[in-house]
Amino acid sequence: MQVKYDFSGKNVILIGGTTGIGRATALAFAGAGANLYVSGLGADLGKGLKEDVKPFGVEIEFEEVDVRDGKAMKALHENAFARFGRIDIAFNNAGVPGKTAPVHELEDADYDLLMDVNLRGIFNGLRYQVPHMAAKGGGAIVNTSSLFGVMGFATTAVYCASKWGVIGLTSSVALEVARKNIRVNAIAPGSVMTPLLRGMFGSEQSARDTVLPMIPMGRISDPSEIAQLVLFLASDAASFITGQAVVIDGGGFVAGADQL
Ligand SMILES: NC(=O)c1ccc[n+]([C@@H]2O[C@H](COP(=O)([O-])OP(=O)(O)OC[C@H]3O[C@@H](n4cnc5c(N)ncnc54)[C@H](O)[C@@H]3O)[C@@H](O)[C@H]2O)c1
C-alpha cells in the first residue's frame, strides 16, 4: 500500500534523477501532481523520463548537468527558477559509488570523484536553493546521504566520509534556515537495487551476497520505497521535522554488529 500525497501546483527541482532512487522519486512526485525540473547524467535517460512522466499531465524539464560544476549548477537553478517562478522542493540526490577498495589502494582521483559528486554536489544545490526559497517564503529540501553516512563499512571509506559529510551539511543548513520556513532533511537508505549498488559491489549477485546477510528484513529495497520517504519529508506531513537524517534500511542499523 502506498500513501497518496498531493503536490499539485508545487514545483520540484530534482538533481540526480535519471536512474534509480532519483528516477523513482521523479515518478512519485509526478504521480502526486508536482511539476519537475530534473537534472542528472544521461540526456537519453532524461528524454525517457520525460516520456514516462507525460501521462501524469504535469510539467517536466530535463537538463544534463554535472553537479561538480558550480557554474553549471548555478545556471541550472536560474533556469529552474525562471521556468516555474518558484521552486518549493529540492531533492539533492546525485551520487556515485566510487571505487570499492581498502583506503591504501585509493588514488587522489578516487577521493576527488566521491567527494566532488557526493558532497560538493549537495553543496552546489543548497547554496542556490536556500536563498531562492528564503525569498519565496519557504520550502523543503531533502539530501541523499546513506546508511553509510551513519556507520562505517570496510572498503568504502571515502564513500562513507562523503555521506557523513552530507549529514553535516544537512543539519547545519537546517539550523541556518530554521526561522525561514525552510526544512532541510536527509535520507539515509540502506541497500536499494539500483545501478549504484551493482557498481559498488561489482554485480547484482555480488551486491546481494554482500548486503542481504546484513538486512534483518531479508530483502533489498525497491527505489519506489525510498521515494515515499522523500515525498513524506517534502510534504506538510513532516512540518516539524528538520535537520534529521532518516534511516530507511530494513532494520540493518539497529541490528548493528549482530548482523555482521
Ligand atoms: N542504491 C543504494 O543502495 C543506495 C544506498 C544509500 C544511498 N544511495 C544514494 O542514493 C543516491 C542515488 O543513487 P542510486 O542508488 O539511485 O544510483 P543511480 O546510479 O541509479 O543514480 C545516481 C544518480 O546520480 C546521477 N549522477 C551521478 N554522477 C553525477 C554527476 N557528476 N552529476 C550529476 N548527476 C550525477 C546519475 O545520473 C543518476 O541520476 C546516491 O546519492 C547514492 O549514493 C544509494
Ligand as a Chemical Component Dictionary entry (heavy atoms), coordinates in Angstrom:
data_LIG
# 
_chem_comp.id                   LIG 
_chem_comp.type                 NON-POLYMER 
_chem_comp.pdbx_formal_charge   0 
_chem_comp.three_letter_code    LIG 
# 
loop_
_chem_comp_atom.comp_id 
_chem_comp_atom.atom_id 
_chem_comp_atom.alt_atom_id 
_chem_comp_atom.type_symbol 
_chem_comp_atom.charge 
_chem_comp_atom.model_Cartn_x 
_chem_comp_atom.model_Cartn_y 
_chem_comp_atom.model_Cartn_z 
_chem_comp_atom.pdbx_ordinal 
LIG N1  N1  N 0  21.423 2.197  -4.072  1  
LIG C1  C1  C 0  21.734 2.178  -2.787  2  
LIG O1  O1  O 0  21.815 1.116  -2.169  3  
LIG C2  C2  C 0  21.968 3.476  -2.055  4  
LIG C3  C3  C 0  22.054 3.433  -0.669  5  
LIG C4  C4  C 0  22.267 4.611  0.016   6  
LIG C5  C5  C 0  22.396 5.800  -0.652  7  
LIG N2  N2  N 1  22.314 5.810  -2.017  8  
LIG C6  C6  C 0  22.447 7.109  -2.656  9  
LIG O2  O2  O 0  21.286 7.351  -3.434  10 
LIG C7  C7  C 0  21.605 8.290  -4.461  11 
LIG C8  C8  C 0  21.043 7.785  -5.767  12 
LIG O3  O3  O 0  21.725 6.606  -6.103  13 
LIG P1  P1  P 0  21.054 5.342  -6.791  14 
LIG O4  O4  O 0  21.308 4.196  -5.918  15 
LIG O5  O5  O -1 19.686 5.664  -7.209  16 
LIG O6  O6  O 0  22.049 5.168  -8.018  17 
LIG P2  P2  P 0  21.970 5.572  -9.558  18 
LIG O7  O7  O 0  23.325 5.316  -10.088 19 
LIG O8  O8  O 0  20.810 4.877  -10.163 20 
LIG O9  O9  O 0  21.643 7.139  -9.552  21 
LIG C9  C9  C 0  22.614 8.141  -9.404  22 
LIG C10 C10 C 0  22.096 9.419  -9.998  23 
LIG O10 O10 O 0  23.105 10.424 -9.794  24 
LIG C11 C11 C 0  23.425 10.984 -11.048 25 
LIG N3  N3  N 0  24.834 11.406 -11.080 26 
LIG C12 C12 C 0  25.951 10.660 -10.878 27 
LIG N4  N4  N 0  27.037 11.424 -11.035 28 
LIG C13 C13 C 0  26.613 12.674 -11.333 29 
LIG C14 C14 C 0  27.260 13.901 -11.627 30 
LIG N5  N5  N 0  28.598 14.011 -11.624 31 
LIG N6  N6  N 0  26.488 14.976 -11.911 32 
LIG C15 C15 C 0  25.142 14.882 -11.930 33 
LIG N7  N7  N 0  24.470 13.761 -11.657 34 
LIG C16 C16 C 0  25.205 12.661 -11.364 35 
LIG C17 C17 C 0  23.150 9.919  -12.077 36 
LIG O11 O11 O 0  22.998 10.490 -13.352 37 
LIG C18 C18 C 0  21.866 9.324  -11.503 38 
LIG O12 O12 O 0  20.776 10.126 -11.879 39 
LIG C19 C19 C 0  23.123 8.440  -4.450  40 
LIG O13 O13 O 0  23.464 9.646  -3.780  41 
LIG C20 C20 C 0  23.586 7.247  -3.642  42 
LIG O14 O14 O 0  24.810 7.471  -3.021  43 
LIG C21 C21 C 0  22.094 4.685  -2.728  44 
# 
loop_
_chem_comp_bond.comp_id 
_chem_comp_bond.atom_id_1 
_chem_comp_bond.atom_id_2 
_chem_comp_bond.value_order 
_chem_comp_bond.pdbx_ordinal 
LIG N1  C1  SING 1  
LIG C1  O1  DOUB 2  
LIG C1  C2  SING 3  
LIG C2  C3  SING 4  
LIG C2  C21 DOUB 5  
LIG C3  C4  DOUB 6  
LIG C4  C5  SING 7  
LIG C5  N2  DOUB 8  
LIG N2  C6  SING 9  
LIG N2  C21 SING 10 
LIG C6  O2  SING 11 
LIG C6  C20 SING 12 
LIG O2  C7  SING 13 
LIG C7  C8  SING 14 
LIG C7  C19 SING 15 
LIG C8  O3  SING 16 
LIG O3  P1  SING 17 
LIG P1  O4  DOUB 18 
LIG P1  O5  SING 19 
LIG P1  O6  SING 20 
LIG O6  P2  SING 21 
LIG P2  O7  DOUB 22 
LIG P2  O8  SING 23 
LIG P2  O9  SING 24 
LIG O9  C9  SING 25 
LIG C9  C10 SING 26 
LIG C10 O10 SING 27 
LIG C10 C18 SING 28 
LIG O10 C11 SING 29 
LIG C11 N3  SING 30 
LIG C11 C17 SING 31 
LIG N3  C12 SING 32 
LIG N3  C16 SING 33 
LIG C12 N4  DOUB 34 
LIG N4  C13 SING 35 
LIG C13 C14 SING 36 
LIG C13 C16 DOUB 37 
LIG C14 N5  SING 38 
LIG C14 N6  DOUB 39 
LIG N6  C15 SING 40 
LIG C15 N7  DOUB 41 
LIG N7  C16 SING 42 
LIG C17 O11 SING 43 
LIG C17 C18 SING 44 
LIG C18 O12 SING 45 
LIG C19 O13 SING 46 
LIG C19 C20 SING 47 
LIG C20 O14 SING 48 
# 
